[in-house]
């Protein structure tokens, strides 16, 4: 039997379970791209509907109605109206949240009135039951005139029934309902009839949208002029028609609710979410609890990761010693031990912290607490030119600024979106985590207060809070210079609290670790190998002069052979290509407490901040002696000294370097995504300049105040 390919679009309100259903239908057969002409992510995947029918499924962005405001809502709107859309769907699966049925039916009724093939997937029935709602699914199907299938994608329930309904609808066993929710005669029938003379195949309700939004459709100029003439001829008032439509829809929805939904007395049943919100959203205690949650999150990074980190360091130390003993003592052996293995160790050792951070953030999202953080912080955000919707991208920046900046697309206000983009990189992302961890362990005592509160964890929390505070300050200053005047609204749906999906948490932890190893790790490893070459070789005349000088000294002072060998290795490193570069920039960074080796790490980590650790691992491996092979990177850095014997990694220098990495841009990927989202090089250049300036000035102050 020949396989038939069907194109399906998933539609629904935000937080209605659309992404969960998409994952249940497509499994691992997914890919992510961009919708044509816009930067909104497009998730698509393959699904087997039946033996003879497969489907390409597109997960459209969540939207509340067919009157779009945000760029992602326009994507869903254009696919639905399909005036030349590249994403031509033949069937629509409309996800409706049973626990918020009245609100979801507004969008559902609009889509049904377009007279396109629709199947409704009714989600969140378990939550509706907890709210005391009993829904007559067959009655709802009868009232709406389209198939209604109860599903629970999180537990894989109802998926087969949904696929069967999709197949039957695709084979036209279900017909679009003849009755409209809002009749043309109630809006502007004469204008609608004139539009249908131009587009005879569209529904009455689609004709209304051609009258309202035709300027946004890809229509020929003569057609646009004709529609304008129809509007003038019939005195078509966009606002009046839209208001009348919404009023009538809600009247019809109220009737449907009365016929199909039995609601318990609200005095008899109070949802646990409401009781929890009284505490977690309290003006005072809510903020105290929020600070506590963030503190526990950062403390946990040290509590839970210490032992696996120590184990990884020990394994790589033993591996290096074993390889040093069996490999030839030439450039190849040096490349493997001090280039490849040292660079690899600088990547793998931080996997535990990365996994723990992403795991804890996923738990906060899964439980529904992340949305509460947005609600709690809206008032503060508005004072600095942002709103509560800015909080989600800013919190996401703790993981990575790149997807966080892309997620600002759901902020309707252009000024607030731009401000959020400009300050999001000040949040300490996971790439900074390896830098913080190694510097904290070098210069901060491993002290515990009351037996369980780690000083390391407190310092880590302070670094994250420092980035947050500076982001608010920068936003407050920038709001006076970005002259975009547009009214701002903050409408947020608070999801009910749920137990985290532990399988989902584990999958995300593993996926993020893989991304770190194979994406960031690839960059770190390549740079580590390049650094090995640049620190092993230098201008031939200079390198030869160093070798000749120490060969002569060895003949003259045979008793000091070991000391001379150490001095020779140091001199060769300083005269290598990387040493020359480091010495060139040292006068600029010395006021911050940094030597030339740190300067090299600052340059290489511009590719990715986490490269700092790999750079230090390579430089100290190449510059070290044979007796140091069994030392960890932290031990080598702790022993590093200036030429006068003073320690390099003192408290002032360590704090200065931490402050520098809190504020410095140091990320090419972020600059590239800012350019893509703002469609201009102006804003990424401003971002690079102001963040680098902040980093230099504040790290200079930190070093000199603590010195």
Buried (B, 14 or more C-beta within 10 A) or exposed (E): EEEBEBBBBBBBBBBBBBBBBBBBBBEEBBEEEEBEEBBBBBBBBBBBBBEEBBBBBBBBBBBBBBBBEBBBBBBBBBBBBBBEBEBEBBBBBBBBBBBBBEBBBBBBBBBBBBBBBBBBBBBBBBBBBBBBBEBEBEBBBEBBBBBBBBBBBBEEBBBEBBBBBBBEBBEEEBEBBEEBBBEBEEBBBEBBBBBBEBBEEBBBBBBBBBBBBBEBBEBEEEBEEBBBEBBEEBEBEEEEBBEBBBEBBBEBBEEBBEEBBEBEEEEEEEBEBEEBBEEBBEEEEBBEBBEEBBBEBBBBBBBBBBEBBEEBBEEBBEBBEEBBEEBEEEEEBBBBBBBBBBBBBBBBBBBBBBBBBBBBBBBBBBBBBBBBBBBBBBEEBBEBBBBBBBBBBBBBBBBBBBEBBBBBBBBBBEBBBBBBBBBBBBBBBBBBBBBBBBBBBBBBEEEEEEEEEBBBBBBBBEBBBBBBEBBBBBBBEBBEEBEEEEEBEBEBBBBBBEEBBEEBBEEBBEEBBEBBBEEBBEBBBBBBBBBBBBBBBBEEEBBEEBBEBBEEBBEEEEEEEEEBBBBBBBBBBBBBBBBBBBBEBBEEBBEBBBBBBBBBBBBBBBBBBBBBBBBBBBBBBBBBEEEBBEBBBBBBBBBBEEEEEEBBBBBBBBBBBBBBBBBBBBBBBBBEBBBBBBEEEEBBEBBBEBBBEBBBEBBBEBBEEBE
